[in-house]
Amino acid sequence: MPKRKIEILVPNLNISRNSTESINLASPNSYVQNFEDGQEYYAAIENGCTCIITKNLNDFNFSERKF
């Protein structure tokens, strides 16, 4: 079952790259409690993403945008 879900999901995804800019934005933000979540968030913004797939919405409680 998980393999089938991945097969359905993957063709509809684009994987965003992290850049120096997204890293630099995540570092000084005191609301970002987990650096990796901050990198993902700012990379998503930089790459024009409309959503972030996560198991825990609270990881992005600092978000200024609704995805």
GROMACS elastic network, one bead per residue, 0.5 to 0.9 nm:
[ bonds ]
;  ai    aj funct       b0    kb
    1     4     6  0.52542   500
    1     5     6  0.64423   500
    1     6     6  0.88501   500
    2     5     6  0.51109   500
    2     6     6  0.63012   500
    2     7     6  0.86731   500
    3     6     6  0.51553   500
    3     7     6  0.62140   500
    3     8     6  0.87736   500
    4     8     6  0.63081   500
    4     9     6  0.86300   500
    5     8     6  0.51790   500
    5     9     6  0.61103   500
    5    10     6  0.85873   500
    6    10     6  0.57879   500
    6    11     6  0.88709   500
    7    10     6  0.57546   500
    7    11     6  0.73126   500
    8    11     6  0.66802   500
    8    12     6  0.77313   500
    9    12     6  0.56292   500
    9    13     6  0.67461   500
   10    13     6  0.52636   500
   10    14     6  0.81646   500
   11    14     6  0.82836   500
   14    49     6  0.86157   500
   16    40     6  0.82608   500
   16    43     6  0.63265   500
   16    44     6  0.63826   500
   16    46     6  0.86541   500
   16    47     6  0.62621   500
   16    49     6  0.80678   500
   17    40     6  0.88076   500
   17    43     6  0.64075   500
   17    44     6  0.83856   500
   17    47     6  0.77197   500
   18    21     6  0.80311   500
   18    22     6  0.61571   500
   18    23     6  0.71855   500
   18    39     6  0.68680   500
   18    40     6  0.74372   500
   18    42     6  0.81640   500
   18    43     6  0.52495   500
   18    44     6  0.85819   500
   18    46     6  0.86783   500
   18    47     6  0.89921   500
   19    22     6  0.53070   500
   19    23     6  0.63980   500
   19    24     6  0.86018   500
   19    39     6  0.87561   500
   19    43     6  0.70575   500
   19    46     6  0.86715   500
   20    23     6  0.51285   500
   20    24     6  0.60511   500
   20    25     6  0.86389   500
   21    24     6  0.50210   500
   21    25     6  0.61864   500
   21    26     6  0.86941   500
   21    42     6  0.83145   500
   21    43     6  0.84371   500
   21    46     6  0.84996   500
   22    25     6  0.51242   500
   22    26     6  0.62436   500
   22    27     6  0.87658   500
   22    38     6  0.81024   500
   22    39     6  0.58043   500
   22    40     6  0.81176   500
   22    41     6  0.81750   500
   22    43     6  0.53769   500
   22    44     6  0.88369   500
   22    45     6  0.86270   500
   22    46     6  0.72047   500
   23    26     6  0.52215   500
   23    27     6  0.62722   500
   23    35     6  0.86045   500
   23    38     6  0.78434   500
   23    39     6  0.56047   500
   23    42     6  0.76460   500
   23    43     6  0.82139   500
   24    27     6  0.54666   500
   24    28     6  0.72135   500
   24    39     6  0.87250   500
   25    28     6  0.63869   500
   25    29     6  0.68093   500
   25    38     6  0.79912   500
   25    39     6  0.79454   500
   25    42     6  0.68864   500
   26    29     6  0.56092   500
   26    30     6  0.86897   500
   26    32     6  0.68798   500
   26    35     6  0.65185   500
   26    36     6  0.84121   500
   26    37     6  0.84373   500
   26    39     6  0.56744   500
   26    40     6  0.88931   500
   26    41     6  0.82304   500
   26    42     6  0.68163   500
   27    30     6  0.79885   500
   27    32     6  0.80056   500
   27    35     6  0.68992   500
   27    38     6  0.77670   500
   27    39     6  0.84655   500
   28    31     6  0.88589   500
   28    32     6  0.84296   500
   29    32     6  0.56166   500
   29    33     6  0.87150   500
   29    38     6  0.83349   500
   29    62     6  0.89712   500
   30    33     6  0.72277   500
   31    61     6  0.82531   500
   31    62     6  0.55860   500
   31    63     6  0.89605   500
   32    35     6  0.65032   500
   32    37     6  0.74556   500
   32    38     6  0.58021   500
   32    59     6  0.85576   500
   32    60     6  0.79231   500
   32    61     6  0.83092   500
   32    62     6  0.62196   500
   32    63     6  0.88757   500
   33    37     6  0.80439   500
   33    38     6  0.79753   500
   33    59     6  0.80693   500
   33    62     6  0.86483   500
   34    37     6  0.54033   500
   34    38     6  0.64378   500
   34    39     6  0.89005   500
   34    59     6  0.75422   500
   35    38     6  0.50191   500
   35    39     6  0.62790   500
   35    40     6  0.87370   500
   36    39     6  0.50338   500
   36    40     6  0.62523   500
   36    41     6  0.86114   500
   37    40     6  0.50805   500
   37    41     6  0.61127   500
   37    42     6  0.86713   500
   37    59     6  0.64655   500
   37    60     6  0.68905   500
   38    41     6  0.50681   500
   38    42     6  0.61568   500
   38    43     6  0.83733   500
   38    59     6  0.87956   500
   38    60     6  0.78083   500
   38    62     6  0.87584   500
   39    42     6  0.53707   500
   39    43     6  0.59140   500
   39    44     6  0.84239   500
   40    43     6  0.51482   500
   40    44     6  0.60544   500
   40    45     6  0.87182   500
   40    52     6  0.82554   500
   41    44     6  0.51542   500
   41    45     6  0.64285   500
   41    46     6  0.87175   500
   41    52     6  0.77397   500
   41    60     6  0.74617   500
   41    63     6  0.76041   500
   42    45     6  0.50469   500
   42    46     6  0.60491   500
   42    47     6  0.85065   500
   43    46     6  0.50037   500
   43    47     6  0.60245   500
   43    48     6  0.85151   500
   43    49     6  0.84832   500
   44    47     6  0.52179   500
   44    48     6  0.61236   500
   44    50     6  0.78229   500
   44    51     6  0.77880   500
   44    52     6  0.72665   500
   45    48     6  0.51805   500
   45    49     6  0.59828   500
   45    50     6  0.82513   500
   45    65     6  0.89077   500
   46    49     6  0.77816   500
   49    52     6  0.74776   500
   49    67     6  0.81049   500
   50    66     6  0.85510   500
   50    67     6  0.54851   500
   51    66     6  0.82205   500
   52    67     6  0.65424   500
   53    56     6  0.89810   500
   53    57     6  0.89993   500
   54    57     6  0.65014   500
   54    59     6  0.82206   500
   55    59     6  0.87494   500
   56    59     6  0.57367   500
   56    60     6  0.80397   500
   57    60     6  0.57269   500
   57    61     6  0.69629   500
   58    62     6  0.85315   500
   59    62     6  0.80392   500
   60    63     6  0.54067   500
   61    64     6  0.85786   500
   63    66     6  0.73383   500
   63    67     6  0.89355   500
